[in-house]
Amino acid sequence: MLPTVEQGFTCIRVCQMLSNYYRNILLFRFDSKTGTIYILAQENMEIFISRDGNWRFLNEAGL
């Protein structure tokens, strides 16, 4: 299973947003079994990107 086009565009937007707020991206993981993307950023920000391109914080650390 590969990432979707929607996930690709969302990843670019989310990574740019993190960069604009000077947050380091510590881990970027695509789970080929579920087709989801997980991003761990500085200050324990956890971001989940689903196959339809929607994203959400997994914790309350958010920007």
N, CA, C and O atoms as a GROMACS GRO file, in nm:
protein
  252
    1MET      N    1   0.085  -0.117   0.000
    1MET     CA    2   0.000   0.000   0.000
    1MET      C    3   0.091   0.124   0.000
    1MET      O    4   0.189   0.130   0.073
    2LEU      N    5   0.056   0.220  -0.081
    2LEU     CA    6   0.132   0.344  -0.093
    2LEU      C    7   0.050   0.461  -0.038
    2LEU      O    8  -0.073   0.452  -0.028
    3PRO      N    9   0.116   0.572  -0.001
    3PRO     CA   10   0.041   0.691   0.041
    3PRO      C   11  -0.044   0.743  -0.073
    3PRO      O   12  -0.010   0.726  -0.190
    4THR      N   13  -0.156   0.806  -0.040
    4THR     CA   14  -0.244   0.865  -0.142
    4THR      C   15  -0.194   1.004  -0.179
    4THR      O   16  -0.113   1.064  -0.108
    5VAL      N   17  -0.243   1.054  -0.290
    5VAL     CA   18  -0.210   1.190  -0.334
    5VAL      C   19  -0.254   1.290  -0.228
    5VAL      O   20  -0.183   1.386  -0.198
    6GLU      N   21  -0.374   1.268  -0.171
    6GLU     CA   22  -0.425   1.358  -0.067
    6GLU      C   23  -0.333   1.360   0.054
    6GLU      O   24  -0.309   1.466   0.112
    7GLN      N   25  -0.281   1.244   0.093
    7GLN     CA   26  -0.187   1.239   0.205
    7GLN      C   27  -0.060   1.316   0.172
    7GLN      O   28  -0.004   1.383   0.258
    8GLY      N   29  -0.014   1.304   0.049
    8GLY     CA   30   0.107   1.376   0.008
    8GLY      C   31   0.091   1.527   0.021
    8GLY      O   32   0.178   1.594   0.076
    9PHE      N   33  -0.020   1.579  -0.029
    9PHE     CA   34  -0.045   1.723  -0.018
    9PHE      C   35  -0.060   1.766   0.127
    9PHE      O   36  -0.010   1.871   0.167
   10THR      N   37  -0.128   1.684   0.206
   10THR     CA   38  -0.147   1.717   0.347
   10THR      C   39  -0.013   1.715   0.421
   10THR      O   40   0.012   1.802   0.504
   11CYS      N   41   0.072   1.619   0.390
   11CYS     CA   42   0.204   1.613   0.453
   11CYS      C   43   0.284   1.740   0.426
   11CYS      O   44   0.349   1.794   0.516
   12ILE      N   45   0.279   1.786   0.303
   12ILE     CA   46   0.352   1.908   0.269
   12ILE      C   47   0.297   2.026   0.349
   12ILE      O   48   0.375   2.105   0.403
   13ARG      N   49   0.164   2.039   0.359
   13ARG     CA   50   0.104   2.149   0.434
   13ARG      C   51   0.139   2.141   0.583
   13ARG      O   52   0.175   2.241   0.644
   14VAL      N   53   0.129   2.021   0.640
   14VAL     CA   54   0.158   2.005   0.783
   14VAL      C   55   0.306   2.031   0.812
   14VAL      O   56   0.339   2.099   0.909
   15CYS      N   57   0.394   1.977   0.729
   15CYS     CA   58   0.538   2.000   0.750
   15CYS      C   59   0.573   2.148   0.735
   15CYS      O   60   0.656   2.199   0.810
   16GLN      N   61   0.511   2.216   0.640
   16GLN     CA   62   0.534   2.360   0.624
   16GLN      C   63   0.484   2.437   0.746
   16GLN      O   64   0.550   2.530   0.793
   17MET      N   65   0.368   2.397   0.799
   17MET     CA   66   0.313   2.460   0.918
   17MET      C   67   0.409   2.442   1.036
   17MET      O   68   0.436   2.536   1.110
   18LEU      N   69   0.460   2.321   1.053
   18LEU     CA   70   0.555   2.296   1.161
   18LEU      C   71   0.681   2.379   1.143
   18LEU      O   72   0.734   2.434   1.240
   19SER      N   73   0.729   2.389   1.021
   19SER     CA   74   0.847   2.469   0.991
   19SER      C   75   0.824   2.617   1.020
   19SER      O   76   0.912   2.685   1.073
   20ASN      N   77   0.707   2.667   0.986
   20ASN     CA   78   0.676   2.808   1.011
   20ASN      C   79   0.679   2.841   1.160
   20ASN      O   80   0.709   2.954   1.198
   21TYR      N   81   0.646   2.741   1.244
   21TYR     CA   82   0.648   2.760   1.390
   21TYR      C   83   0.778   2.710   1.452
   21TYR      O   84   0.787   2.694   1.574
   22TYR      N   85   0.881   2.686   1.368
   22TYR     CA   86   1.014   2.643   1.413
   22TYR      C   87   1.008   2.516   1.498
   22TYR      O   88   1.075   2.507   1.600
   23ARG      N   89   0.927   2.419   1.455
   23ARG     CA   90   0.918   2.290   1.523
   23ARG      C   91   0.995   2.186   1.443
   23ARG      O   92   0.972   2.170   1.323
   24ASN      N   93   1.085   2.117   1.508
   24ASN     CA   94   1.160   2.010   1.443
   24ASN      C   95   1.070   1.888   1.425
   24ASN      O   96   0.990   1.856   1.512
   25ILE      N   97   1.086   1.821   1.312
   25ILE     CA   98   1.016   1.695   1.288
   25ILE      C   99   1.112   1.584   1.332
   25ILE      O  100   1.220   1.567   1.275
   26LEU      N  101   1.070   1.510   1.434
   26LEU     CA  102   1.156   1.408   1.492
   26LEU      C  103   1.136   1.271   1.427
   26LEU      O  104   1.229   1.191   1.418
   27LEU      N  105   1.014   1.244   1.382
   27LEU     CA  106   0.983   1.114   1.323
   27LEU      C  107   0.872   1.130   1.221
   27LEU      O  108   0.773   1.199   1.244
   28PHE      N  109   0.892   1.066   1.106
   28PHE     CA  110   0.790   1.062   1.002
   28PHE      C  111   0.774   0.915   0.965
   28PHE      O  112   0.871   0.851   0.926
   29ARG      N  113   0.653   0.861   0.978
   29ARG     CA  114   0.633   0.718   0.954
   29ARG      C  115   0.507   0.692   0.873
   29ARG      O  116   0.399   0.740   0.907
   30PHE      N  117   0.522   0.616   0.766
   30PHE     CA  118   0.408   0.568   0.690
   30PHE      C  119   0.388   0.422   0.726
   30PHE      O  120   0.479   0.341   0.709
   31ASP      N  121   0.269   0.388   0.775
   31ASP     CA  122   0.236   0.250   0.812
   31ASP      C  123   0.170   0.184   0.691
   31ASP      O  124   0.056   0.215   0.658
   32SER      N  125   0.242   0.094   0.626
   32SER     CA  126   0.190   0.033   0.504
   32SER      C  127   0.076  -0.064   0.532
   32SER      O  128   0.002  -0.100   0.440
   33LYS      N  129   0.059  -0.108   0.654
   33LYS     CA  130  -0.052  -0.198   0.688
   33LYS      C  131  -0.184  -0.122   0.699
   33LYS      O  132  -0.287  -0.170   0.652
   34THR      N  133  -0.181  -0.004   0.760
   34THR     CA  134  -0.304   0.074   0.778
   34THR      C  135  -0.317   0.187   0.676
   34THR      O  136  -0.426   0.240   0.655
   35GLY      N  137  -0.205   0.223   0.612
   35GLY     CA  138  -0.208   0.331   0.514
   35GLY      C  139  -0.212   0.469   0.578
   35GLY      O  140  -0.252   0.565   0.512
   36THR      N  141  -0.172   0.480   0.703
   36THR     CA  142  -0.175   0.609   0.773
   36THR      C  143  -0.034   0.663   0.791
   36THR      O  144   0.065   0.590   0.786
   37ILE      N  145  -0.028   0.795   0.812
   37ILE     CA  146   0.100   0.862   0.834
   37ILE      C  147   0.100   0.919   0.975
   37ILE      O  148   0.001   0.976   1.021
   38TYR      N  149   0.213   0.904   1.042
   38TYR     CA  150   0.232   0.955   1.178
   38TYR      C  151   0.352   1.049   1.174
   38TYR      O  152   0.457   1.014   1.120
   39ILE      N  153   0.337   1.168   1.231
   39ILE     CA  154   0.447   1.264   1.242
   39ILE      C  155   0.463   1.300   1.390
   39ILE      O  156   0.366   1.338   1.456
   40LEU      N  157   0.584   1.288   1.441
   40LEU     CA  158   0.616   1.331   1.576
   40LEU      C  159   0.705   1.454   1.563
   40LEU      O  160   0.812   1.448   1.502
   41ALA      N  161   0.661   1.563   1.620
   41ALA     CA  162   0.736   1.688   1.612
   41ALA      C  163   0.781   1.730   1.751
   41ALA      O  164   0.737   1.676   1.853
   42GLN      N  165   0.868   1.829   1.751
   42GLN     CA  166   0.921   1.887   1.875
   42GLN      C  167   0.808   1.918   1.974
   42GLN      O  168   0.697   1.952   1.933
   43GLU      N  169   0.837   1.906   2.100
   43GLU     CA  170   0.742   1.931   2.209
   43GLU      C  171   0.630   1.828   2.210
   43GLU      O  172   0.517   1.858   2.250
   44ASN      N  173   0.662   1.707   2.166
   44ASN     CA  174   0.568   1.594   2.169
   44ASN      C  175   0.438   1.618   2.092
   44ASN      O  176   0.333   1.568   2.131
   45MET      N  177   0.445   1.692   1.984
   45MET     CA  178   0.328   1.707   1.896
   45MET      C  179   0.316   1.582   1.812
   45MET      O  180   0.408   1.547   1.738
   46GLU      N  181   0.205   1.513   1.823
   46GLU     CA  182   0.179   1.393   1.745
   46GLU      C  183   0.068   1.423   1.645
   46GLU      O  184  -0.040   1.469   1.682
   47ILE      N  185   0.096   1.396   1.518
   47ILE     CA  186   0.000   1.426   1.411
   47ILE      C  187  -0.027   1.299   1.333
   47ILE      O  188   0.065   1.225   1.298
   48PHE      N  189  -0.154   1.275   1.306
   48PHE     CA  190  -0.200   1.157   1.234
   48PHE      C  191  -0.266   1.205   1.105
   48PHE      O  192  -0.350   1.294   1.107
   49ILE      N  193  -0.226   1.144   0.992
   49ILE     CA  194  -0.285   1.178   0.862
   49ILE      C  195  -0.348   1.052   0.804
   49ILE      O  196  -0.280   0.952   0.778
   50SER      N  197  -0.478   1.058   0.784
   50SER     CA  198  -0.551   0.942   0.732
   50SER      C  199  -0.541   0.937   0.580
   50SER      O  200  -0.492   1.030   0.517
   51ARG      N  201  -0.588   0.829   0.522
   51ARG     CA  202  -0.578   0.808   0.378
   51ARG      C  203  -0.655   0.911   0.297
   51ARG      O  204  -0.620   0.938   0.182
   52ASP      N  205  -0.758   0.971   0.356
   52ASP     CA  206  -0.836   1.071   0.282
   52ASP      C  207  -0.772   1.210   0.289
   52ASP      O  208  -0.827   1.306   0.235
   53GLY      N  209  -0.657   1.221   0.356
   53GLY     CA  210  -0.586   1.348   0.364
   53GLY      C  211  -0.624   1.433   0.484
   53GLY      O  212  -0.566   1.540   0.504
   54ASN      N  213  -0.719   1.389   0.565
   54ASN     CA  214  -0.752   1.464   0.687
   54ASN      C  215  -0.646   1.438   0.793
   54ASN      O  216  -0.591   1.328   0.803
   55TRP      N  217  -0.618   1.540   0.871
   55TRP     CA  218  -0.518   1.525   0.976
   55TRP      C  219  -0.573   1.575   1.108
   55TRP      O  220  -0.669   1.652   1.113
   56ARG      N  221  -0.510   1.528   1.215
   56ARG     CA  222  -0.549   1.571   1.350
   56ARG      C  223  -0.432   1.549   1.445
   56ARG      O  224  -0.343   1.467   1.420
   57PHE      N  225  -0.435   1.624   1.554
   57PHE     CA  226  -0.339   1.603   1.661
   57PHE      C  227  -0.384   1.482   1.743
   57PHE      O  228  -0.503   1.465   1.768
   58LEU      N  229  -0.290   1.399   1.783
   58LEU     CA  230  -0.322   1.284   1.866
   58LEU      C  231  -0.314   1.318   2.015
   58LEU      O  232  -0.354   1.239   2.100
   59ASN      N  233  -0.264   1.436   2.044
   59ASN     CA  234  -0.254   1.479   2.183
   59ASN      C  235  -0.297   1.624   2.192
   59ASN      O  236  -0.338   1.684   2.093
   60GLU      N  237  -0.288   1.680   2.307
   60GLU     CA  238  -0.333   1.818   2.329
   60GLU      C  239  -0.221   1.920   2.310
   60GLU      O  240  -0.241   2.038   2.336
   61ALA      N  241  -0.102   1.875   2.266
   61ALA     CA  242   0.012   1.966   2.255
   61ALA      C  243  -0.007   2.070   2.145
   61ALA      O  244   0.050   2.179   2.154
   62GLY      N  245  -0.083   2.040   2.042
   62GLY     CA  246  -0.109   2.124   1.924
   62GLY      C  247  -0.035   2.257   1.917
   62GLY      O  248   0.026   2.300   2.015
   63LEU      N  249  -0.041   2.320   1.806
   63LEU     CA  250   0.024   2.450   1.789
   63LEU      C  251  -0.058   2.548   1.865
   63LEU      O  252  -0.026   2.667   1.868
   0.00000   0.00000   0.00000
